[in-house]
Amino acid sequence: MFDTIILLTGAVEQAPLTTKLRRHRPDLAITAVETAEDLAKLSPTSLHRARLIGFATPVVVPRQMLNALGYGAYNFHPGPPQYPGWAPAHFALYDQIDQFGITLHEMAERVDSGAINETASFPIPAGTDVAALESLTYTHLVKLFWDMAPTLATLATPLPRRSVYWGNKRNSRQAYRDICEIPLNITRDELHRRMHAFGGNDFGIAPSIHLHGVEFRAVRPEKAA
């Protein structure tokens, strides 16, 4: 019997998302967790009655847990299917696309590879930087959660799947590091593209040049001030 949701998300999101789910099913038991360590503490015997929902979480759910869940595991990914993996907003701005989006999908052992249940897209306003795009994406992700909450809280059968598929290029933390390695012969336009998308020193990784054994890290003028 489906009577439990494991809500995997940040501390800020736990209370409002829990309230939203319970509004559609007051008797639902909801266990909010934030880290892989929190997941590991869950009782294995309770998983067969549970559904797991990840919301904008970097935590990778172990295969054994995915297999043990009786009512599936779903993730709200802050990027469109064309951008599976790490830092989708950064890579989208680097690619200079004019549309972005979000994805609800089934969790699988490989990150961002499970069947897609729902998507939404929106235009990227001119001049948008990473912070603004991530904020806009988060707003759409919350709206999608609000729209899907009744189904996630009450439907015991698997969510319907859409005929939409993940893109072939899966970005990673290493890909992010690699693109922040600036070659000495980089063109002006390419440097500006990389600085616009990756120049915020996010994740502690900044565009860098190595010269004669010395690393020079890029700093935006406003940050230096």
Residue frames as a rotation matrix with the C-alpha (Angstrom) as fourth column:
MET 1
0.573 0.820 0.000 0.00
0.820 -0.573 0.000 0.00
0.000 0.000 -1.000 0.00
PHE 2
-0.293 -0.644 0.706 1.31
0.633 -0.684 -0.361 3.41
0.716 0.341 0.609 -1.03
ASP 3
0.743 0.604 -0.288 1.34
0.600 -0.411 0.686 5.53
0.296 -0.683 -0.668 2.14
THR 4
0.449 -0.685 -0.573 4.79
0.443 -0.387 0.809 7.18
-0.776 -0.617 0.130 2.32
ILE 5
0.851 -0.336 0.403 6.75
0.251 -0.413 -0.875 9.78
0.460 0.847 -0.267 0.38
ILE 6
0.214 -0.874 -0.435 10.47
0.804 -0.096 0.587 10.30
-0.555 -0.476 0.683 0.88
LEU 7
0.962 0.170 0.212 11.12
0.256 -0.827 -0.501 13.94
0.090 0.536 -0.839 -0.03
LEU 8
0.153 -0.986 -0.067 14.75
0.911 0.114 0.397 14.49
-0.384 -0.122 0.915 -1.01
THR 9
0.474 0.037 0.880 15.44
0.519 -0.819 -0.245 18.22
0.711 0.573 -0.407 -1.15
GLY 10
-0.573 -0.757 0.314 17.10
0.242 -0.523 -0.817 21.13
0.783 -0.393 0.483 0.63
ALA 11
-0.686 0.254 -0.682 16.16
0.712 0.043 -0.701 22.31
-0.148 -0.966 -0.210 4.11
VAL 12
-0.841 0.360 -0.405 14.47
-0.330 -0.933 -0.144 25.45
-0.430 0.012 0.903 2.77
GLU 13
-0.553 0.618 -0.559 12.15
-0.672 0.066 0.738 23.49
0.493 0.784 0.378 0.47
GLN 14
-0.911 0.114 -0.397 11.17
0.224 0.944 -0.242 20.72
0.347 -0.310 -0.885 2.86
ALA 15
-0.700 0.661 -0.268 8.36
0.227 -0.150 -0.962 22.47
-0.677 -0.735 -0.046 4.75
PRO 16
-0.249 0.682 -0.688 6.48
-0.754 -0.582 -0.304 24.09
-0.608 0.443 0.659 1.82
LEU 17
-0.508 0.046 -0.860 6.74
-0.708 0.547 0.447 21.01
0.491 0.836 -0.245 -0.40
THR 18
-0.946 0.191 -0.261 5.57
0.303 0.806 -0.509 18.76
0.113 -0.561 -0.820 2.43
THR 19
-0.539 0.779 -0.320 2.60
-0.110 -0.442 -0.890 21.05
-0.835 -0.445 0.324 3.07
LYS 20
-0.296 0.406 -0.865 1.68
-0.942 -0.273 0.194 21.01
-0.157 0.872 0.463 -0.61
LEU 21
-0.728 -0.015 -0.686 1.72
-0.282 0.918 0.278 17.21
0.626 0.396 -0.672 -0.81
ARG 22
-0.889 0.382 -0.255 -0.30
0.421 0.460 -0.782 16.79
-0.181 -0.802 -0.569 2.39
ARG 23
-0.562 0.712 -0.420 -2.92
-0.590 -0.701 -0.400 19.21
-0.580 0.023 0.815 1.11
HIS 24
-0.154 0.474 -0.867 -3.84
-0.906 0.282 0.315 16.59
0.394 0.834 0.387 -1.46
ARG 25
0.308 0.262 -0.915 -3.56
0.079 0.951 0.299 13.64
0.948 -0.164 0.272 0.91
PRO 26
0.387 -0.112 0.915 -3.59
-0.780 -0.569 0.260 14.45
0.492 -0.814 -0.308 4.64
ASP 27
0.907 0.032 0.419 -2.89
-0.302 0.743 0.597 10.87
-0.292 -0.668 0.684 5.76
LEU 28
0.741 -0.655 -0.148 0.36
0.138 0.364 -0.921 10.67
0.657 0.662 0.360 3.77
ALA 29
0.733 -0.628 -0.261 3.51
0.353 0.023 0.936 9.98
-0.581 -0.778 0.238 5.78
ILE 30
0.835 -0.475 0.278 6.30
0.061 -0.423 -0.904 12.24
0.547 0.772 -0.324 4.49
THR 31
0.592 -0.751 -0.292 9.93
0.586 0.152 0.796 11.79
-0.553 -0.642 0.530 5.45
ALA 32
0.960 -0.273 0.057 12.06
-0.174 -0.747 -0.642 14.78
0.218 0.607 -0.764 4.41
VAL 33
0.500 -0.865 0.031 15.77
0.614 0.380 0.692 14.13
-0.611 -0.327 0.721 3.88
GLU 34
0.838 -0.228 -0.496 18.59
-0.391 -0.885 -0.254 16.27
-0.381 0.406 -0.831 2.51
THR 35
-0.013 -0.974 -0.225 21.77
-0.986 -0.025 0.166 14.21
-0.167 0.224 -0.960 2.20
ALA 36
0.032 -0.098 -0.995 22.99
-0.479 0.872 -0.101 10.78
0.877 0.479 -0.019 1.16
GLU 37
-0.922 -0.382 -0.067 23.65
-0.099 0.399 -0.912 10.10
0.375 -0.834 -0.405 4.83
ASP 38
-0.459 0.843 0.280 19.99
-0.773 -0.223 -0.594 10.84
-0.439 -0.489 0.754 5.60
LEU 39
0.289 0.559 -0.777 18.93
-0.877 0.480 0.020 8.36
0.385 0.676 0.629 2.93
ALA 40
-0.401 -0.567 -0.719 21.19
-0.266 0.823 -0.502 5.68
0.877 -0.010 -0.481 4.35
LYS 41
-0.936 0.045 0.349 19.43
-0.346 0.067 -0.936 5.95
-0.065 -0.997 -0.047 7.74
LEU 42
-0.070 0.988 -0.137 16.01
-0.993 -0.055 0.105 5.05
0.096 0.143 0.985 6.31
SER 43
-0.185 0.089 0.979 14.60
-0.442 0.882 -0.164 1.67
-0.878 -0.463 -0.124 7.21
PRO 44
-0.908 -0.206 -0.365 14.85
-0.416 0.329 0.848 -0.69
-0.054 0.922 -0.384 4.21
THR 45
-0.757 0.643 0.118 11.64
0.615 0.762 -0.203 -2.43
-0.220 -0.080 -0.972 5.25
SER 46
-0.020 0.787 -0.616 9.62
0.289 -0.585 -0.757 0.76
-0.957 -0.194 -0.216 4.76
LEU 47
-0.690 -0.377 -0.617 10.74
-0.371 -0.548 0.750 1.40
-0.621 0.747 0.238 1.20
HIS 48
-0.891 0.344 0.297 8.27
0.454 0.628 0.633 -0.98
0.031 0.698 -0.715 -0.43
ARG 49
0.119 0.965 -0.235 5.43
0.950 -0.179 -0.256 1.30
-0.289 -0.193 -0.938 0.73
ALA 50
0.176 -0.193 -0.965 7.15
0.245 -0.941 0.233 4.49
-0.953 -0.277 -0.119 -0.42
ARG 51
0.673 -0.104 0.732 7.69
0.694 -0.251 -0.674 6.81
0.254 0.962 -0.097 -3.36
LEU 52
-0.090 -0.772 -0.630 10.81
0.739 -0.475 0.477 9.00
-0.667 -0.422 0.613 -3.48
ILE 53
0.806 0.299 0.511 10.69
0.561 -0.663 -0.497 12.54
0.191 0.687 -0.701 -4.88
GLY 54
-0.228 -0.910 -0.347 13.86
0.879 -0.345 0.328 14.52
-0.418 -0.231 0.878 -5.50
PHE 55
0.842 0.493 0.218 13.57
0.539 -0.781 -0.316 18.28
0.015 0.383 -0.924 -5.97
ALA 56
0.708 -0.609 0.357 16.62
-0.303 -0.719 -0.626 20.19
0.638 0.335 -0.694 -7.26
THR 57
0.802 -0.408 0.435 18.92
-0.343 0.281 0.896 17.87
-0.488 -0.869 0.086 -5.33
PRO 58
0.171 -0.809 -0.562 22.54
-0.940 0.037 -0.340 16.94
0.296 0.586 -0.754 -6.15
VAL 59
-0.239 -0.263 0.935 22.24
-0.708 0.706 0.018 13.66
-0.665 -0.657 -0.355 -4.21
VAL 60
-0.356 0.059 -0.933 22.51
-0.748 0.580 0.322 10.46
0.560 0.812 -0.162 -6.26
VAL 61
0.392 0.592 0.704 20.14
-0.878 0.469 0.094 7.78
-0.275 -0.655 0.704 -4.96
PRO 62
-0.624 -0.722 0.297 21.82
-0.617 0.689 0.379 4.34
-0.478 0.053 -0.877 -4.77
ARG 63
-0.537 0.375 -0.755 20.64
-0.603 0.456 0.655 1.62
0.590 0.807 -0.019 -7.14
GLN 64
-0.836 0.198 -0.511 19.70
0.416 0.837 -0.356 -0.66
0.357 -0.510 -0.782 -4.25
MET 65
-0.678 0.612 -0.408 17.30
0.123 -0.454 -0.883 1.94
-0.725 -0.648 0.233 -2.89
LEU 66
-0.499 0.493 -0.713 15.78
-0.850 -0.436 0.294 2.65
-0.166 0.753 0.637 -6.30
ASN 67
-0.625 0.211 -0.751 15.09
-0.260 0.851 0.456 -1.06
0.736 0.481 -0.477 -6.72
ALA 68
-0.838 0.252 -0.484 13.57
0.539 0.518 -0.664 -1.36
0.083 -0.817 -0.570 -3.23
LEU 69
-0.785 0.565 -0.256 11.07
-0.408 -0.781 -0.472 1.50
-0.467 -0.266 0.843 -3.59
GLY 70
-0.508 0.656 0.558 7.59
0.560 0.744 -0.365 0.16
-0.655 0.127 -0.745 -4.17
TYR 71
0.545 0.835 0.072 6.15
0.666 -0.379 -0.643 3.23
-0.510 0.398 -0.763 -5.91
GLY 72
0.489 -0.396 0.777 9.02
0.766 -0.232 -0.600 4.62
0.418 0.888 0.190 -7.88
ALA 73
0.012 -0.562 -0.827 11.43
0.655 -0.620 0.431 7.52
-0.756 -0.546 0.361 -7.63
TYR 74
0.551 0.284 0.784 11.04
0.792 -0.474 -0.385 10.81
0.262 0.833 -0.486 -9.48
ASN 75
-0.275 -0.750 -0.601 13.29
0.799 -0.526 0.291 13.84
-0.535 -0.400 0.744 -9.82
PHE 76
0.895 0.445 -0.028 12.65
0.382 -0.797 -0.467 17.50
-0.230 0.407 -0.884 -10.64
HIS 77
-0.029 -0.970 0.243 15.67
0.945 0.053 0.324 18.44
-0.327 0.239 0.914 -12.76
PRO 78
0.418 0.206 -0.885 16.49
0.178 -0.974 -0.142 22.18
-0.891 -0.098 -0.444 -13.17
GLY 79
-0.571 -0.551 -0.608 17.13
-0.535 -0.312 0.785 21.94
-0.623 0.774 -0.117 -16.88
PRO 80
0.440 0.741 -0.508 15.52
-0.873 0.219 -0.437 20.68
-0.212 0.635 0.743 -20.09
PRO 81
0.840 -0.085 0.535 16.09
0.088 0.996 0.019 17.16
-0.535 0.031 0.845 -21.46
GLN 82
0.812 -0.559 0.170 18.74
0.150 -0.082 -0.985 18.60
0.565 0.825 0.018 -23.80
TYR 83
-0.026 -0.835 0.549 20.91
-0.591 -0.431 -0.682 19.36
0.807 -0.342 -0.482 -20.75
PRO 84
0.875 0.235 -0.424 21.23
0.155 0.693 0.704 16.29
0.459 -0.682 0.569 -18.55
GLY 85
0.163 -0.885 -0.437 23.87
0.867 0.340 -0.366 16.28
0.472 -0.319 0.822 -15.85
TRP 86
-0.160 -0.440 -0.884 25.88
0.912 -0.408 0.038 19.00
-0.377 -0.800 0.467 -14.16
ALA 87
-0.444 -0.153 -0.883 25.20
0.210 -0.976 0.063 22.77
-0.871 -0.157 0.465 -14.18
PRO 88
-0.080 0.449 0.890 22.64
0.963 0.264 -0.046 22.88
-0.256 0.854 -0.454 -17.01
ALA 89
0.852 0.443 -0.278 22.10
0.381 -0.890 -0.251 26.65
-0.359 0.108 -0.927 -16.78
HIS 90
0.176 -0.877 -0.448 25.81
-0.270 -0.481 0.834 27.37
-0.947 -0.026 -0.321 -17.20
PHE 91
-0.648 -0.477 0.593 26.19
0.357 0.497 0.791 25.18
-0.672 0.724 -0.152 -20.28
ALA 92
0.255 0.814 0.522 22.98
0.934 -0.068 -0.350 26.53
-0.250 0.577 -0.778 -21.81
LEU 93
0.821 0.004 -0.571 24.24
-0.002 -1.000 -0.009 30.11
-0.571 0.009 -0.821 -21.54
TYR 94
-0.264 -0.963 -0.048 27.56
-0.198 0.006 0.980 29.06
-0.944 0.268 -0.193 -23.01
ASP 95
-0.531 0.121 0.839 25.69
0.729 0.571 0.379 27.53
-0.433 0.812 -0.391 -25.96
GLN 96
-0.892 0.156 -0.423 23.83
-0.232 -0.963 0.135 30.85
-0.387 0.219 0.896 -26.39
ILE 97
-0.656 0.743 0.131 20.42
0.675 0.501 0.542 29.22
0.337 0.444 -0.830 -26.77
ASP 98
-0.780 0.405 0.478 17.24
-0.406 -0.908 0.107 31.26
0.477 -0.111 0.872 -26.41
GLN 99
0.421 0.907 -0.011 15.01
-0.609 0.292 0.737 28.62
0.672 -0.303 0.675 -24.77
PHE 100
-0.799 -0.586 0.134 15.54
-0.488 0.502 -0.714 26.71
0.351 -0.636 -0.688 -21.53
GLY 101
0.210 0.949 -0.234 13.36
-0.551 0.313 0.774 24.43
0.808 -0.034 0.589 -19.42
ILE 102
-0.365 -0.192 0.911 12.80
-0.901 0.322 -0.293 21.90
-0.237 -0.927 -0.290 -16.66
THR 103
-0.252 0.177 -0.951 12.20
-0.495 0.821 0.284 18.15
0.831 0.543 -0.120 -16.50
LEU 104
0.150 0.298 0.943 10.36
-0.902 0.431 0.007 15.69
-0.405 -0.851 0.334 -14.28
HIS 105
0.091 -0.216 -0.972 11.72
-0.707 0.674 -0.216 12.19
0.701 0.707 -0.092 -14.79
GLU 106
0.977 0.160 -0.141 12.02
-0.047 0.805 0.591 8.76
0.209 -0.571 0.794 -13.28
MET 107
0.315 -0.906 0.282 15.23
-0.893 -0.183 0.410 8.19
-0.320 -0.381 -0.867 -11.36
ALA 108
0.924 -0.162 -0.346 17.58
-0.017 0.887 -0.462 5.55
0.382 0.433 0.817 -12.72
GLU 109
0.616 -0.745 -0.254 21.00
0.689 0.353 0.633 4.26
-0.382 -0.565 0.731 -11.69
ARG 110
-0.493 -0.739 0.459 22.62
0.866 -0.468 0.176 6.62
0.085 0.484 0.871 -14.19
VAL 111
-0.391 0.318 -0.864 21.90
0.371 -0.805 -0.464 10.24
-0.843 -0.501 0.197 -13.35
ASP 112
-0.032 0.488 -0.873 19.40
-0.585 -0.717 -0.379 12.02
-0.810 0.499 0.308 -15.64
SER 113
-0.885 -0.250 -0.392 18.69
-0.465 0.490 0.737 9.00
0.008 0.835 -0.550 -17.81
GLY 114
-0.701 0.658 0.274 15.30
0.387 0.674 -0.630 7.76
-0.599 -0.336 -0.727 -16.60
ALA 115
-0.355 0.669 0.652 12.07
0.887 0.020 0.462 8.01
0.296 0.743 -0.600 -18.58
ILE 116
-0.996 -0.027 0.084 10.69
0.012 -0.985 -0.171 11.56
0.087 -0.170 0.982 -18.82
ASN 117
-0.417 0.887 -0.199 7.27
0.875 0.333 -0.350 12.26
-0.244 -0.321 -0.915 -17.32
GLU 118
0.748 0.664 -0.009 6.85
0.644 -0.729 -0.233 15.99
-0.161 0.168 -0.972 -17.89
THR 119
-0.487 -0.867 0.105 8.70
0.871 -0.473 0.132 19.02
-0.065 0.156 0.986 -19.21
ALA 120
0.759 0.609 -0.231 8.18
0.552 -0.789 -0.268 22.76
-0.345 0.076 -0.935 -19.45
SER 121
-0.256 -0.858 0.445 10.09
0.964 -0.262 0.050 25.37
0.074 0.442 0.894 -21.44
PHE 122
0.752 0.417 -0.510 10.48
0.473 -0.881 -0.023 29.13
-0.459 -0.224 -0.860 -21.35
PRO 123
0.671 -0.510 0.539 12.44
0.359 -0.412 -0.837 31.83
0.649 0.755 -0.093 -23.21
ILE 124
0.040 -0.744 -0.667 15.75
0.965 -0.145 0.220 33.13
-0.260 -0.652 0.712 -21.89
PRO 125
0.922 0.336 -0.193 15.53
0.289 -0.928 -0.233 36.95
-0.257 0.159 -0.953 -21.75
ALA 126
0.506 -0.756 0.415 18.31
0.353 -0.257 -0.900 38.87
0.787 0.602 0.136 -23.46
GLY 127
-0.024 -0.663 0.748 21.24
-0.528 -0.627 -0.573 39.64
0.849 -0.408 -0.335 -21.18
THR 128
0.881 0.427 0.205 20.40
-0.400 0.436 0.806 36.91
0.255 -0.792 0.555 -18.68
ASP 129
-0.257 -0.963 0.075 23.30
-0.844 0.186 -0.504 35.74
0.471 -0.193 -0.861 -16.51
VAL 130
-0.623 -0.056 -0.780 23.64
0.083 0.987 -0.137 32.45
0.778 -0.150 -0.611 -14.63
ALA 131
-0.954 0.246 -0.173 22.08
0.165 -0.052 -0.985 33.71
-0.252 -0.968 0.009 -11.40
ALA 132
-0.436 0.832 -0.344 19.06
-0.794 -0.535 -0.288 35.12
-0.424 0.148 0.894 -13.21
LEU 133
-0.217 0.341 -0.915 18.56
-0.704 0.595 0.389 31.98
0.677 0.728 0.112 -15.30
GLU 134
-0.789 -0.096 -0.607 18.80
0.268 0.834 -0.482 29.73
0.553 -0.543 -0.632 -12.26
SER 135
-0.842 0.530 -0.102 16.29
-0.148 -0.409 -0.900 31.90
-0.519 -0.743 0.423 -10.41
LEU 136
-0.217 0.767 -0.604 13.88
-0.974 -0.211 0.082 31.78
-0.064 0.606 0.793 -13.35
THR 137
-0.417 -0.020 -0.909 14.38
-0.348 0.927 0.140 28.02
0.840 0.374 -0.393 -13.63
TYR 138
-0.973 0.028 -0.230 13.67
0.221 0.407 -0.886 27.53
0.069 -0.913 -0.402 -9.94
THR 139
-0.558 0.818 -0.139 10.39
-0.640 -0.531 -0.556 29.44
-0.529 -0.221 0.819 -10.27
HIS 140
0.001 0.541 -0.841 9.27
-0.914 0.341 0.219 27.15
0.406 0.768 0.495 -13.09
LEU 141
-0.668 -0.304 -0.680 10.43
-0.072 0.935 -0.347 24.08
0.741 -0.183 -0.646 -11.16
VAL 142
-0.920 0.389 0.045 8.26
-0.068 -0.045 -0.997 25.07
-0.386 -0.920 0.068 -8.18
LYS 143
-0.206 0.886 -0.416 5.29
-0.929 -0.310 -0.201 25.62
-0.307 0.346 0.887 -10.48
LEU 144
-0.191 0.088 -0.978 5.75
-0.606 0.773 0.187 22.16
0.773 0.628 -0.094 -11.99
PHE 145
-0.941 -0.141 -0.308 5.89
0.151 0.638 -0.755 20.63
0.303 -0.757 -0.578 -8.51
TRP 146
-0.664 0.748 -0.005 2.66
-0.459 -0.413 -0.787 22.46
-0.591 -0.520 0.617 -7.60
ASP 147
-0.024 0.664 -0.747 1.01
-0.994 0.061 0.087 21.14
0.104 0.745 0.659 -10.77
MET 148
-0.192 -0.159 -0.968 2.22
-0.370 0.926 -0.079 17.56
0.909 0.343 -0.237 -10.22
ALA 149
-0.800 -0.211 0.561 1.67
-0.589 0.101 -0.802 17.37
0.113 -0.972 -0.205 -6.45
PRO 150
0.175 0.923 0.343 -1.87
-0.925 0.274 -0.264 15.91
-0.337 -0.271 0.901 -6.65
THR 151
0.680 0.039 -0.732 -0.66
-0.490 0.767 -0.414 13.10
0.546 0.640 0.541 -8.91
LEU 152
-0.325 -0.915 -0.240 2.49
-0.318 0.345 -0.883 12.41
0.890 -0.211 -0.403 -6.91
ALA 153
-0.707 0.054 0.705 0.58
-0.707 -0.044 -0.706 12.29
-0.007 -0.998 0.069 -3.63
THR 154
0.041 0.899 0.436 -2.38
-0.771 0.306 -0.558 10.16
-0.635 -0.313 0.706 -4.73
LEU 155
0.632 0.225 -0.742 -1.55
-0.730 0.494 -0.472 8.07
0.260 0.840 0.476 -7.80
ALA 156
0.465 -0.435 0.772 -0.28
-0.435 0.647 0.626 4.65
-0.772 -0.626 0.112 -6.75
THR 157
0.724 -0.200 0.661 0.51
0.607 0.639 -0.472 3.55
-0.328 0.743 0.584 -10.31
PRO 158
-0.357 -0.934 -0.027 3.60
0.778 -0.313 0.544 4.82
-0.516 0.173 0.839 -12.17
LEU 159
0.054 0.310 -0.949 3.40
-0.183 -0.931 -0.315 8.30
-0.982 0.191 0.006 -13.66
PRO 160
0.874 0.274 0.402 2.68
0.337 0.254 -0.906 8.45
-0.351 0.927 0.130 -17.40
ARG 161
-0.190 -0.982 -0.012 5.74
0.500 -0.107 0.859 8.70
-0.845 0.157 0.511 -19.62
ARG 162
0.666 0.331 -0.668 6.18
-0.325 -0.678 -0.659 11.20
-0.671 0.657 -0.344 -22.43
SER 163
0.673 -0.422 0.607 7.80
0.725 0.537 -0.431 10.52
-0.144 0.730 0.668 -25.79
VAL 164
0.817 -0.514 0.261 10.63
-0.446 -0.851 -0.280 12.92
0.365 0.112 -0.924 -24.97
TYR 165
0.750 -0.596 -0.288 14.24
0.623 0.782 0.003 11.83
0.223 -0.181 0.958 -24.63
TRP 166
0.624 -0.604 -0.495 17.43
0.174 -0.510 0.842 13.06
-0.762 -0.612 -0.213 -23.02
GLY 167
0.787 -0.456 -0.416 20.09
-0.609 -0.466 -0.642 14.77
0.099 0.758 -0.644 -25.10
ASN 168
0.784 -0.508 -0.358 23.21
0.337 0.831 -0.442 12.81
0.522 0.225 0.823 -26.00
LYS 169
-0.215 -0.913 0.347 25.66
0.109 -0.375 -0.920 15.21
0.970 -0.160 0.181 -24.34
ARG 170
0.753 0.421 -0.506 25.81
0.500 0.135 0.855 14.68
0.428 -0.897 -0.109 -20.57
ASN 171
0.208 -0.691 0.692 27.72
-0.311 -0.718 -0.623 17.46
0.928 -0.086 -0.364 -18.84
SER 172
0.546 -0.159 -0.822 29.75
0.710 0.608 0.354 16.69
0.444 -0.778 0.445 -15.73
ARG 173
0.881 -0.317 -0.352 31.82
0.066 -0.654 0.753 18.44
-0.469 -0.687 -0.556 -13.11
GLN 174
-0.077 -0.960 0.268 34.92
0.543 0.185 0.819 17.45
-0.836 0.209 0.507 -15.10
ALA 175
0.003 0.151 0.989 33.45
0.971 -0.236 0.033 19.00
0.238 0.960 -0.148 -18.26
TYR 176
0.939 0.338 0.062 32.88
0.299 -0.893 0.335 22.18
0.168 -0.296 -0.940 -16.25
ARG 177
0.498 -0.834 -0.238 36.52
0.122 -0.204 0.971 22.14
-0.858 -0.513 0.000 -15.09
ASP 178
-0.175 -0.605 0.777 37.75
0.852 0.301 0.427 21.48
-0.493 0.737 0.463 -18.61
ILE 179
0.339 0.370 0.865 35.90
0.821 -0.565 -0.080 24.42
0.460 0.737 -0.495 -20.15
CYS 180
0.995 -0.028 -0.097 37.32
0.034 -0.810 0.586 26.66
-0.095 -0.586 -0.805 -17.40
GLU 181
0.108 -0.989 0.096 40.85
0.543 0.140 0.828 25.78
-0.833 -0.037 0.552 -18.56
ILE 182
0.865 0.284 -0.413 41.55
-0.089 -0.724 -0.685 28.76
-0.494 0.629 -0.600 -20.81
PRO 183
0.371 -0.769 0.521 44.06
0.910 0.413 -0.038 28.20
-0.185 0.488 0.853 -23.63
LEU 184
-0.260 -0.586 -0.768 46.58
0.419 -0.785 0.456 30.96
-0.870 -0.203 0.450 -24.30
ASN 185
-0.986 -0.147 0.077 45.40
0.124 -0.344 0.931 31.33
-0.111 0.927 0.357 -27.91
ILE 186
-0.242 0.970 -0.002 41.71
0.865 0.215 -0.453 31.77
-0.439 -0.111 -0.891 -27.06
THR 187
-0.494 0.150 0.856 39.83
0.563 -0.696 0.446 34.31
0.663 0.702 0.259 -29.16
ARG 188
-0.953 0.154 0.262 38.22
-0.279 -0.783 -0.555 37.36
0.119 -0.602 0.789 -27.59
ASP 189
-0.123 0.986 -0.108 34.71
-0.821 -0.040 0.570 36.18
0.558 0.159 0.814 -28.42
GLU 190
0.175 0.156 -0.972 35.27
0.168 0.968 0.185 32.71
0.970 -0.196 0.143 -26.97
LEU 191
-0.799 -0.499 -0.335 36.76
0.428 -0.081 -0.900 34.16
0.422 -0.862 0.279 -23.80
HIS 192
-0.744 0.582 0.328 33.72
-0.653 -0.738 -0.170 36.39
0.143 -0.341 0.929 -23.34
ARG 193
0.168 0.811 -0.561 31.38
-0.521 0.556 0.648 33.39
0.837 0.183 0.516 -23.85
ARG 194
-0.088 -0.272 -0.958 33.20
0.535 0.798 -0.276 31.38
0.840 -0.537 0.075 -21.19
MET 195
-0.960 -0.281 -0.010 33.34
0.167 -0.543 -0.823 34.27
0.226 -0.791 0.568 -18.76
HIS 196
-0.427 0.877 0.220 29.62
-0.796 -0.480 0.370 34.97
0.430 -0.017 0.903 -19.17
ALA 197
0.451 0.673 -0.586 28.69
-0.382 0.739 0.555 31.35
0.806 -0.027 0.591 -18.45
PHE 198
0.557 -0.315 -0.768 31.45
0.603 0.789 0.114 30.18
0.571 -0.527 0.630 -16.10
GLY 199
-0.281 -0.809 0.516 33.04
0.261 -0.582 -0.771 33.33
0.924 -0.082 0.374 -14.70
GLY 200
0.446 0.582 0.680 31.09
-0.465 -0.499 0.731 33.45
0.765 -0.642 0.049 -11.43
ASN 201
-0.636 -0.749 0.184 33.49
-0.599 0.330 -0.729 31.17
0.486 -0.575 -0.659 -9.53
ASP 202
0.444 0.855 0.270 30.55
-0.882 0.362 0.303 28.83
0.161 -0.372 0.914 -8.92
PHE 203
0.976 -0.013 -0.219 31.35
0.057 0.978 0.199 25.50
0.212 -0.207 0.955 -7.22
GLY 204
0.587 -0.806 -0.070 34.76
-0.134 -0.182 0.974 26.97
-0.798 -0.563 -0.215 -6.41
ILE 205
-0.042 -0.554 0.832 35.81
0.842 0.429 0.328 26.62
-0.538 0.714 0.448 -10.06
ALA 206
0.532 0.157 -0.832 36.93
-0.143 -0.952 -0.272 29.72
-0.835 0.264 -0.484 -11.99
PRO 207
0.946 -0.270 0.177 38.28
0.213 0.110 -0.971 30.20
0.242 0.957 0.162 -15.53
SER 208
0.615 -0.787 -0.038 42.05
-0.128 -0.148 0.981 29.83
-0.778 -0.598 -0.191 -15.26
ILE 209
0.816 -0.511 -0.270 45.20
-0.304 0.018 -0.952 30.15
0.492 0.859 -0.141 -17.36
HIS 210
0.760 -0.645 0.078 48.36
0.292 0.447 0.845 28.22
-0.580 -0.620 0.528 -16.58
LEU 211
0.837 -0.527 0.148 51.59
-0.121 -0.443 -0.889 29.90
0.534 0.726 -0.434 -17.60
HIS 212
-0.117 -0.993 -0.004 55.11
-0.336 0.043 -0.941 28.72
0.934 -0.108 -0.339 -16.69
GLY 213
-0.522 -0.092 -0.848 53.79
0.549 0.725 -0.417 26.66
0.653 -0.683 -0.328 -13.80
VAL 214
-0.943 0.247 -0.222 51.67
0.024 -0.617 -0.787 29.49
-0.331 -0.747 0.576 -12.38
GLU 215
-0.344 0.904 0.255 47.85
0.927 0.284 0.246 29.49
0.150 0.321 -0.935 -12.33
PHE 216
-0.986 0.154 -0.058 46.05
-0.147 -0.984 -0.100 32.75
-0.073 -0.090 0.993 -13.04
ARG 217
-0.482 0.876 0.013 42.37
0.848 0.470 -0.247 32.73
-0.222 -0.108 -0.969 -12.08
ALA 218
-0.590 0.347 0.729 39.85
0.308 -0.738 0.600 35.08
0.746 0.579 0.329 -13.68
VAL 219
-0.510 0.475 -0.717 37.98
0.733 -0.197 -0.651 37.46
-0.451 -0.858 -0.248 -11.39
ARG 220
0.209 0.652 0.728 35.08
0.864 -0.472 0.175 39.65
0.458 0.593 -0.662 -12.51
PRO 221
-0.573 -0.484 0.661 35.72
0.213 -0.867 -0.450 43.38
0.791 -0.117 0.600 -11.92
GLU 222
0.213 0.721 0.659 32.67
-0.539 -0.476 0.695 43.72
0.815 -0.503 0.288 -9.66
LYS 223
0.859 0.039 -0.510 33.84
0.328 0.723 0.608 40.83
0.392 -0.690 0.608 -7.49
ALA 224
-0.148 -0.985 -0.092 37.32
0.829 -0.073 -0.554 42.29
0.539 -0.158 0.827 -7.27
ALA 225
-0.404 0.053 0.913 35.83
-0.201 -0.979 -0.032 45.59
0.893 -0.196 0.406 -6.12
